[in-house]
Amino acid sequence: MSSPRALSDIKRDLESFVGSKIRLKANRGRNRIVEREGVLESIYPNIFVVKLNERKVERRVSYSYADVLTETVELFVYDTQDAEIRIASANN
């Protein structure tokens, strides 16, 4: 059973980017894909939280590591030169 191992790898990868600016691409079903930018705020045992600033309102959205594993959510982190690096992919 390799799923728990893969989930722990995804969590470990995300832990190093807490506080970093990220872009997420989430598949909401029925051909609705949402792209947002925010800050990876916190990591918990089963979920991670992203803080978004949209229209002068702060929102927090949470996703599970299984969402990343099944590629329902894709995460990209910005490095110091504002180049995107794909993180927390099931294929990495």
C-alpha positions, 0 to 999 in steps of 0.5 A: 500500500503506497498511498500513505507513503506518498501522502507523507512525501507530499506533506514533507514537501509542503512543510518547507514552503510554509509562508511562501507565495504560491499559485494553486490550480484546482479542478472543481469538477464539470470543467471548472478550473480555478486558479488563485494566488496566495500564501501557504499559511499552515500545515496540519496532519491531513490538510494544508491551508492557503490564505488568499487576498481577493477583492480586499477580503482575506479568505482561507481555503483548505485542501487535503494531501489526497487532492494533490495526490489525485492531481485535483489540486496543483501547486506552484511556488514562486522563487526569488526571481518570481519564476514558478516551480511546481511542487507537491506533484504526485509524479515528483 
